[in-house]
């Protein structure tokens, strides 16, 4: 199969798979049918297709640009990923169906498993939080068993069919990056931010929970991070405030027919907000499940960052540059929009009841997630370079993430708290580049850049590039060695 034919088929398949993902995540469908979609496009998950592409790449003219050769590599690895997906799809679907239907009993009340994260955010009673968290133990055990089965089967194919010794080597090749070197960089980041984070965390552990460093449990984290402990309210609905923020910057969400928000609460809707770029840039849906916490508005802004990125992607870009890039590229723009809601200038315009302590609290939340994901990079780099996951994973996970955050991470979550393909690396790199982008925007357009049309004009230029460049390469192209 030719390169161009693969791109043509992939665009159609992506639309069907992403629409299926939206319907399931939005709670509009009970049973996943990814297998049927993958079967319809079986040629895209055939190793013979990968072989054809490799031969076509080898036959490129010797003067072919590096970007063309890299595009071939991205398409080849996309085919390999689809090959793995097709061979694990039945297991993955059973796992997703189980998670969607699972329920727990807490104090005589039956609660859908997917509703628990939102309930934990609102629960002030620590003992009830503990009971809610512990009630999920059987579900976590079953999800772990299922996920291990998916990863084991993937590892078999990665070794037998692709020739990589472990999942680390496969993903490092797929990302075209030295992940061990990046993990070392994340170790440096943890050491450099230790003092600031410990001071912030110790303050808010005590202020909000009445606990000290090392005394906070995983079931405390949702409430701690949600902001419910603060009597901060918004001067309007989350969606209205988002629209007004963007309107001041010359972006009218209501006029964007290709970008929609799904914020309806449904029992089976995933608690994890997401953006579904069904057809880039023509049909993009932002999906959130409000809990009533202040964090809802920052989550909405985060997902809208993805939404704007995909909705303003240049339609003339190739399928490779619209669909087959690193997810971290879009995370740069989602973080960029999200952290608008941490700015005192934005809070002054749209929130009531906040003070300097609340601003410091938002800084703590920011640092918590950055350090947590830095620790996940270290953890996943070590774990996936081996295959004795069940033996070493629980203790390694507990130690690395607990030390990085000061919050005890229960060892039972060592495998369910992991996304396929080193998402932790993409997140961490996106945070790095976003910090530089935010500094640049502030210096170029003022600290209130998020209310200025010229700042969004600049961002539109970046959004239009789609996923052509991975995070660190995009930063290098923007600023070179003079990164802000």
URBELVEN-V685787 format. One record per residue. N is the residue number from 1. RES is the residue in three letters. PHI is phi as a letter, one per 20 degrees, with the letter a starting at -180 (999 if undefined). PSI is psi in radians with two decimals (NA if undefined). D_LAST is the distance of its C-alpha to the last C-alpha in Angstrom with 1 decimal. Layout:
N;RES;PHI;PSI;D_LAST + N;RES;PHI;PSI;D_LAST
This chain:
1;UNK;999;2.41;44.6 + 2;UNK;f;2.78;42.3 + 3;UNK;g;-0.86;38.5 + 4;UNK;f;-0.66;39.0 + 5;UNK;f;-0.67;41.6 + 6;UNK;f;-0.79;39.3 + 7;UNK;f;-0.72;36.6 + 8;UNK;f;-0.81;39.2 + 9;UNK;f;-0.68;40.6 + 10;UNK;f;-0.71;37.4 + 11;UNK;f;-0.72;36.3 + 12;UNK;f;-0.75;39.6 + 13;UNK;f;-0.72;39.5 + 14;UNK;g;-0.73;36.0 + 15;UNK;g;-0.79;37.2 + 16;UNK;f;-0.75;40.2 + 17;UNK;f;-0.72;38.4 + 18;UNK;f;-0.60;35.7 + 19;UNK;f;-0.71;38.4 + 20;UNK;f;-0.75;40.3 + 21;UNK;f;-0.71;37.3 + 22;UNK;f;-0.86;36.8 + 23;UNK;f;-0.69;40.5 + 24;UNK;f;-0.84;40.6 + 25;UNK;f;-0.53;37.4 + 26;UNK;e;-0.05;38.5 + 27;UNK;m;0.40;41.9 + 28;UNK;e;-0.04;43.8 + 29;UNK;b;2.47;45.3 + 30;UNK;e;-0.61;46.8 + 31;UNK;d;2.12;47.2 + 32;UNK;f;2.52;44.5 + 33;UNK;c;0.73;45.8 + 34;UNK;f;-0.58;43.0 + 35;UNK;g;-0.71;45.7 + 36;UNK;f;-0.67;47.5 + 37;UNK;f;-0.82;44.5 + 38;UNK;f;-0.60;43.6 + 39;UNK;f;-0.68;47.3 + 40;UNK;f;-0.51;47.3 + 41;UNK;d;0.69;44.5 + 42;UNK;g;-0.49;45.8 + 43;UNK;f;-0.47;45.3 + 44;UNK;f;-0.28;41.5 + 45;UNK;d;0.44;41.9 + 46;UNK;d;2.30;44.4 + 47;UNK;f;-0.43;43.6 + 48;UNK;f;-0.55;45.5 + 49;UNK;f;-0.74;42.9 + 50;UNK;f;-0.71;40.2 + 51;UNK;f;-0.76;42.6 + 52;UNK;g;-0.73;43.1 + 53;UNK;f;-0.68;39.3 + 54;UNK;f;-0.75;39.0 + 55;UNK;f;-0.72;41.9 + 56;UNK;f;-0.68;40.4 + 57;UNK;f;-0.74;37.1 + 58;UNK;f;-0.44;39.1 + 59;UNK;e;0.03;41.0 + 60;UNK;f;2.62;38.0 + 61;UNK;f;2.53;38.2 + 62;UNK;f;-0.36;36.7 + 63;UNK;e;0.09;34.5 + 64;UNK;g;2.34;33.0 + 65;UNK;f;2.66;29.2 + 66;UNK;g;-0.62;27.2 + 67;UNK;f;-0.60;26.0 + 68;UNK;f;-0.77;29.7 + 69;UNK;f;-0.70;30.4 + 70;UNK;f;-0.64;27.6 + 71;UNK;f;-0.71;28.9 + 72;UNK;f;-0.77;32.3 + 73;UNK;f;-0.73;31.0 + 74;UNK;f;-0.71;29.4 + 75;UNK;f;-0.71;32.8 + 76;UNK;f;-0.81;34.7 + 77;UNK;f;-0.49;32.9 + 78;UNK;f;-0.74;33.3 + 79;UNK;f;-0.72;37.0 + 80;UNK;f;-0.70;37.0 + 81;UNK;f;-0.71;35.4 + 82;UNK;f;-0.62;38.1 + 83;UNK;g;-0.81;40.7 + 84;UNK;f;-0.74;39.7 + 85;UNK;g;-0.75;39.5 + 86;UNK;f;-0.56;43.0 + 87;UNK;e;-0.21;44.5 + 88;UNK;d;0.04;43.1 + 89;UNK;f;-0.65;43.2 + 90;UNK;f;-0.69;46.5 + 91;UNK;f;-0.77;45.2 + 92;UNK;f;-0.69;41.9 + 93;UNK;f;-0.69;43.9 + 94;UNK;f;-0.70;46.3 + 95;UNK;f;-0.78;43.5 + 96;UNK;f;-0.73;41.9 + 97;UNK;f;-0.69;45.3 + 98;UNK;f;-0.80;46.1 + 99;UNK;f;-0.68;42.9 + 100;UNK;f;-0.56;43.6 + 101;UNK;e;-0.21;47.2 + 102;UNK;f;2.51;46.9 + 103;UNK;c;2.68;48.0 + 104;UNK;c;2.75;48.3 + 105;UNK;d;2.17;50.8 + 106;UNK;c;2.07;49.7 + 107;UNK;l;0.72;52.3 + 108;UNK;n;-0.03;54.6 + 109;UNK;d;2.34;52.1 + 110;UNK;e;2.19;51.1 + 111;UNK;c;2.29;47.4 + 112;UNK;f;2.36;45.6 + 113;UNK;g;-0.69;43.1 + 114;UNK;f;-0.24;40.3 + 115;UNK;e;-0.33;40.9 + 116;UNK;g;-0.76;40.4 + 117;UNK;g;-0.69;36.6 + 118;UNK;f;-0.65;36.9 + 119;UNK;f;-0.66;39.9 + 120;UNK;f;-0.58;38.2 + 121;UNK;f;-0.58;35.4 + 122;UNK;e;-0.21;38.2 + 123;UNK;e;1.97;40.5 + 124;UNK;e;-0.46;40.8 + 125;UNK;f;1.96;43.7 + 126;UNK;f;-0.67;42.3 + 127;UNK;f;-0.65;45.6 + 128;UNK;f;-0.65;45.6 + 129;UNK;g;-0.75;42.0 + 130;UNK;f;-0.78;43.3 + 131;UNK;f;-0.69;46.3 + 132;UNK;f;-0.78;44.2 + 133;UNK;f;-0.81;41.9 + 134;UNK;f;-0.46;44.8 + 135;UNK;f;-0.34;46.7 + 136;UNK;e;-0.07;44.3 + 137;UNK;g;-0.82;45.1 + 138;UNK;f;-0.62;47.6 + 139;UNK;f;-0.76;45.3 + 140;UNK;f;-0.72;42.4 + 141;UNK;f;-0.73;44.8 + 142;UNK;f;-0.73;46.0 + 143;UNK;f;-0.66;42.5 + 144;UNK;f;-0.78;41.6 + 145;UNK;g;-0.79;44.8 + 146;UNK;f;-0.76;44.0 + 147;UNK;f;-0.67;40.4 + 148;UNK;g;-0.68;41.5 + 149;UNK;f;-0.74;44.1 + 150;UNK;f;-0.81;41.5 + 151;UNK;f;-0.66;39.3 + 152;UNK;f;-0.79;42.4 + 153;UNK;f;-0.71;43.6 + 154;UNK;f;-0.76;40.3 + 155;UNK;f;-0.72;40.2 + 156;UNK;g;-0.80;43.7 + 157;UNK;f;-0.64;42.7 + 158;UNK;f;-0.68;39.5 + 159;UNK;f;-0.89;41.7 + 160;UNK;f;-0.74;44.8 + 161;UNK;e;-0.50;43.6 + 162;UNK;d;-0.39;40.1 + 163;UNK;n;0.24;40.7 + 164;UNK;e;2.47;37.8 + 165;UNK;f;-0.43;38.9 + 166;UNK;b;3.04;36.9 + 167;UNK;f;-0.53;34.4 + 168;UNK;g;-0.89;31.4 + 169;UNK;f;-0.65;32.2 + 170;UNK;f;-0.85;32.8 + 171;UNK;f;-0.58;29.5 + 172;UNK;f;-0.71;27.5 + 173;UNK;f;-0.70;29.3 + 174;UNK;f;-0.66;28.8 + 175;UNK;e;-0.15;25.0 + 176;UNK;l;0.85;25.1 + 177;UNK;b;2.61;22.9 + 178;UNK;e;1.68;23.7 + 179;UNK;f;-0.48;23.7 + 180;UNK;f;-0.71;25.0 + 181;UNK;f;-0.69;22.1 + 182;UNK;f;-0.63;19.7 + 183;UNK;f;-0.68;22.2 + 184;UNK;f;-0.68;21.9 + 185;UNK;f;-0.68;18.1 + 186;UNK;f;-0.57;19.0 + 187;UNK;f;-0.72;21.6 + 188;UNK;f;-0.73;19.0 + 189;UNK;g;-0.75;17.0 + 190;UNK;f;-0.72;20.4 + 191;UNK;f;-0.71;21.2 + 192;UNK;f;-0.51;18.0 + 193;UNK;d;0.06;18.3 + 194;UNK;g;-0.84;22.1 + 195;UNK;f;-0.88;22.7 + 196;UNK;f;-0.78;20.7 + 197;UNK;f;-0.76;22.1 + 198;UNK;g;-0.70;25.6 + 199;UNK;f;-0.81;25.8 + 200;UNK;f;-0.87;24.7 + 201;UNK;f;-0.79;26.9 + 202;UNK;g;-0.70;29.8 + 203;UNK;f;-0.85;29.8 + 204;UNK;e;-0.45;29.8 + 205;UNK;f;-0.77;32.2 + 206;UNK;f;-0.81;34.5 + 207;UNK;f;-0.74;34.0 + 208;UNK;e;-0.67;34.4 + 209;UNK;d;-0.27;36.5 + 210;UNK;m;0.49;38.2 + 211;UNK;c;2.84;37.1 + 212;UNK;d;3.10;35.4 + 213;UNK;g;2.25;33.0 + 214;UNK;n;-0.12;34.7 + 215;UNK;e;-0.16;37.2 + 216;UNK;e;2.33;35.4 + 217;UNK;d;2.87;36.7 + 218;UNK;g;-0.59;35.2 + 219;UNK;f;-0.22;37.4 + 220;UNK;e;-0.44;35.8 + 221;UNK;g;-0.80;32.3 + 222;UNK;g;-0.75;32.8 + 223;UNK;f;-0.78;34.3 + 224;UNK;g;-0.79;31.8 + 225;UNK;e;-0.27;28.7 + 226;UNK;f;-0.48;30.4 + 227;UNK;n;0.06;30.3 + 228;UNK;f;-0.39;34.0 + 229;UNK;f;-0.27;34.5 + 230;UNK;d;2.47;33.0 + 231;UNK;e;1.08;35.1 + 232;UNK;d;2.27;32.2 + 233;UNK;c;2.74;33.4 + 234;UNK;e;2.64;32.0 + 235;UNK;e;0.85;33.6 + 236;UNK;q;3.14;34.6 + 237;UNK;f;2.74;34.4 + 238;UNK;g;-0.83;31.2 + 239;UNK;f;-0.74;31.7 + 240;UNK;f;-0.68;32.6 + 241;UNK;f;-0.68;29.5 + 242;UNK;g;-0.84;27.2 + 243;UNK;f;-0.70;29.1 + 244;UNK;f;-0.68;28.8 + 245;UNK;g;-0.85;25.1 + 246;UNK;f;-0.61;24.6 + 247;UNK;f;-0.70;27.5 + 248;UNK;f;-0.45;25.8 + 249;UNK;e;0.16;22.9 + 250;UNK;n;0.27;25.6 + 251;UNK;d;2.04;26.0 + 252;UNK;d;1.87;29.6 + 253;UNK;f;-0.64;30.1 + 254;UNK;f;-0.42;33.8 + 255;UNK;e;-0.10;33.8 + 256;UNK;e;1.63;32.1 + 257;UNK;f;-0.29;35.2 + 258;UNK;e;0.02;33.3 + 259;UNK;c;2.08;31.5 + 260;UNK;c;2.75;33.5 + 261;UNK;d;2.23;33.1 + 262;UNK;d;1.73;35.6 + 263;UNK;d;0.31;35.7 + 264;UNK;f;2.43;39.4 + 265;UNK;e;2.14;40.4 + 266;UNK;c;2.47;42.6 + 267;UNK;g;-0.66;44.1 + 268;UNK;e;0.13;43.1 + 269;UNK;f;2.42;39.6 + 270;UNK;f;2.39;36.9 + 271;UNK;f;-0.21;35.1 + 272;UNK;e;1.93;31.9 + 273;UNK;f;2.64;30.3 + 274;UNK;b;2.90;29.4 + 275;UNK;d;2.30;28.8 + 276;UNK;d;1.68;31.4 + 277;UNK;e;1.41;30.4 + 278;UNK;f;-0.84;34.0 + 279;UNK;c;1.95;33.8 + 280;UNK;e;2.12;30.4 + 281;UNK;d;0.31;30.0 + 282;UNK;e;-0.38;33.5 + 283;UNK;b;1.81;34.1 + 284;UNK;c;2.28;31.4 + 285;UNK;c;2.23;32.4 + 286;UNK;e;2.20;30.4 + 287;UNK;d;2.14;32.5 + 288;UNK;c;2.72;32.3 + 289;UNK;c;1.62;35.0 + 290;UNK;f;2.47;34.8 + 291;UNK;d;-0.22;35.9 + 292;UNK;n;-0.07;35.7 + 293;UNK;e;2.76;32.8 + 294;UNK;f;-0.55;29.8 + 295;UNK;f;-0.31;27.8 + 296;UNK;g;-0.75;29.6 + 297;UNK;f;-0.65;27.5 + 298;UNK;f;-0.58;24.2 + 299;UNK;f;-0.74;25.8 + 300;UNK;f;-0.79;26.9 + 301;UNK;f;-0.71;23.5 + 302;UNK;g;-0.92;22.2 + 303;UNK;f;-0.53;25.0 + 304;UNK;f;-0.47;24.7 + 305;UNK;f;-0.76;21.1 + 306;UNK;f;-0.80;22.9 + 307;UNK;g;-0.82;25.7 + 308;UNK;f;-0.70;23.7 + 309;UNK;g;-0.90;21.9 + 310;UNK;f;-0.62;25.3 + 311;UNK;f;-0.46;27.2 + 312;UNK;d;0.10;25.0 + 313;UNK;f;2.41;24.9 + 314;UNK;f;2.09;26.5 + 315;UNK;f;-0.43;30.1 + 316;UNK;e;-0.13;30.6 + 317;UNK;f;2.72;28.3 + 318;UNK;f;2.84;30.3 + 319;UNK;g;-0.66;31.3 + 320;UNK;g;-0.79;29.1 + 321;UNK;e;-0.19;25.9 + 322;UNK;e;-0.52;27.1 + 323;UNK;c;-0.49;28.5 + 324;UNK;d;0.40;28.0 + 325;UNK;e;-3.05;24.2 + 326;UNK;f;2.38;22.4 + 327;UNK;f;-0.44;22.6 + 328;UNK;f;-0.45;19.1 + 329;UNK;f;-0.79;17.9 + 330;UNK;f;-0.52;19.6 + 331;UNK;f;-0.50;18.6 + 332;UNK;g;-0.81;14.9 + 333;UNK;f;-0.48;16.6 + 334;UNK;f;-0.72;19.1 + 335;UNK;f;-0.67;16.8 + 336;UNK;g;-0.75;14.8 + 337;UNK;f;-0.67;18.2 + 338;UNK;g;-0.78;19.6 + 339;UNK;f;-0.03;17.2 + 340;UNK;g;-0.67;18.2 + 341;UNK;f;-0.09;21.4 + 342;UNK;e;-0.15;19.9 + 343;UNK;f;2.31;18.8 + 344;UNK;g;-0.59;21.5 + 345;UNK;f;-0.62;21.5 + 346;UNK;f;-0.74;22.4 + 347;UNK;f;-0.69;24.9 + 348;UNK;f;-0.61;26.5 + 349;UNK;e;-0.58;27.3 + 350;UNK;c;-0.03;28.5 + 351;UNK;c;2.74;29.5 + 352;UNK;c;2.60;32.2 + 353;UNK;n;0.09;32.9 + 354;UNK;e;2.79;29.4 + 355;UNK;b;-3.02;28.4 + 356;UNK;f;-0.54;25.7 + 357;UNK;f;-0.64;27.2 + 358;UNK;f;-0.67;26.6 + 359;UNK;f;-0.72;22.9 + 360;UNK;f;-0.64;22.7 + 361;UNK;f;-0.75;24.7 + 362;UNK;f;-0.58;22.2 + 363;UNK;f;-0.71;19.5 + 364;UNK;g;-0.79;22.2 + 365;UNK;f;-0.77;22.8 + 366;UNK;g;-0.84;19.1 + 367;UNK;f;-0.60;19.1 + 368;UNK;g;-0.89;22.6 + 369;UNK;f;-0.68;21.7 + 370;UNK;f;-0.74;18.7 + 371;UNK;f;-0.64;20.9 + 372;UNK;f;-0.77;23.9 + 373;UNK;f;-0.54;22.4 + 374;UNK;f;-0.74;21.0 + 375;UNK;f;-0.60;24.7 + 376;UNK;f;-0.61;25.9 + 377;UNK;f;-0.82;24.1 + 378;UNK;f;-0.78;25.9 + 379;UNK;f;-0.88;29.1 + 380;UNK;f;-0.62;29.2 + 381;UNK;f;-0.75;28.3 + 382;UNK;f;-0.83;31.2 + 383;UNK;f;-0.80;33.6 + 384;UNK;e;-0.07;33.5 + 385;UNK;e;-0.06;34.0 + 386;UNK;c;-3.13;37.4 + 387;UNK;c;0.17;40.1 + 388;UNK;e;0.93;41.7 + 389;UNK;g;-0.79;39.5 + 390;UNK;f;-0.50;42.1 + 391;UNK;f;-0.76;42.9 + 392;UNK;d;-0.38;39.4 + 393;UNK;g;-0.90;37.3 + 394;UNK;g;-0.85;38.4 + 395;UNK;f;-0.68;38.1 + 396;UNK;f;-0.78;34.8 + 397;UNK;f;-0.85;33.3 + 398;UNK;g;-0.80;34.8 + 399;UNK;f;-0.92;33.5 + 400;UNK;f;-0.80;29.9 + 401;UNK;f;-0.58;29.1 + 402;UNK;f;-0.73;31.1 + 403;UNK;f;-0.65;29.6 + 404;UNK;f;-0.53;26.0 + 405;UNK;d;-0.34;26.8 + 406;UNK;m;0.08;29.9 + 407;UNK;d;2.24;31.7 + 408;UNK;f;2.11;34.6 + 409;UNK;e;2.04;34.1 + 410;UNK;f;2.32;37.6 + 411;UNK;f;-0.40;38.4 + 412;UNK;f;-0.32;40.3 + 413;UNK;e;0.19;37.1 + 414;UNK;f;-0.41;35.8 + 415;UNK;d;-0.54;36.3 + 416;UNK;f;-0.40;36.1 + 417;UNK;e;0.88;32.6 + 418;UNK;b;2.30;31.3 + 419;UNK;d;2.51;30.2 + 420;UNK;f;2.40;31.3 + 421;UNK;n;0.44;28.9 + 422;UNK;l;0.88;26.2 + 423;UNK;g;-0.50;24.7 + 424;UNK;g;-0.63;23.1 + 425;UNK;f;-0.79;20.9 + 426;UNK;f;-0.76;19.9 + 427;UNK;f;-0.83;19.2 + 428;UNK;f;-0.73;17.1 + 429;UNK;f;-0.65;14.9 + 430;UNK;f;-0.71;14.6 + 431;UNK;f;-0.76;13.5 + 432;UNK;g;-0.86;10.7 + 433;UNK;f;-0.65;9.5 + 434;UNK;f;-0.69;10.5 + 435;UNK;g;-0.70;8.5 + 436;UNK;f;-0.70;5.2 + 437;UNK;f;-0.76;7.6 + 438;UNK;f;-0.69;9.0 + 439;UNK;f;-0.75;6.4 + 440;UNK;f;-0.80;6.2 + 441;UNK;f;-0.71;10.0 + 442;UNK;f;-0.72;10.6 + 443;UNK;f;-0.61;9.4 + 444;UNK;e;-0.67;11.1 + 445;UNK;c;-0.04;14.2 + 446;UNK;o;2.80;14.6 + 447;UNK;f;-0.36;14.8 + 448;UNK;e;0.62;17.7 + 449;UNK;g;-0.50;16.0 + 450;UNK;f;-0.07;18.1 + 451;UNK;d;0.18;21.1 + 452;UNK;d;2.27;20.3 + 453;UNK;f;-0.62;21.6 + 454;UNK;f;-0.51;19.1 + 455;UNK;f;-0.72;16.3 + 456;UNK;f;-0.49;18.7 + 457;UNK;f;-0.73;19.6 + 458;UNK;f;-0.77;16.1 + 459;UNK;f;-0.65;16.3 + 460;UNK;g;-0.65;19.8 + 461;UNK;f;-0.69;18.6 + 462;UNK;f;-0.76;16.6 + 463;UNK;g;-0.64;19.5 + 464;UNK;f;-0.31;21.9 + 465;UNK;f;-0.08;20.7 + 466;UNK;m;-2.33;22.4 + 467;UNK;d;0.61;21.8 + 468;UNK;f;-0.66;21.7 + 469;UNK;d;2.38;18.7 + 470;UNK;f;2.87;18.1 + 471;UNK;g;-0.95;14.8 + 472;UNK;f;-0.55;13.3 + 473;UNK;f;-0.64;14.8 + 474;UNK;f;-0.75;13.4 + 475;UNK;f;-0.72;9.8 + 476;UNK;f;-0.67;11.0 + 477;UNK;f;-0.60;12.8 + 478;UNK;f;-0.77;10.2 + 479;UNK;c;-0.19;7.5 + 480;UNK;l;-2.37;9.8 + 481;UNK;e;-0.01;9.1 + 482;UNK;d;0.57;6.2 + 483;UNK;g;2.31;3.8 + 484;UNK;g;NA;0.0
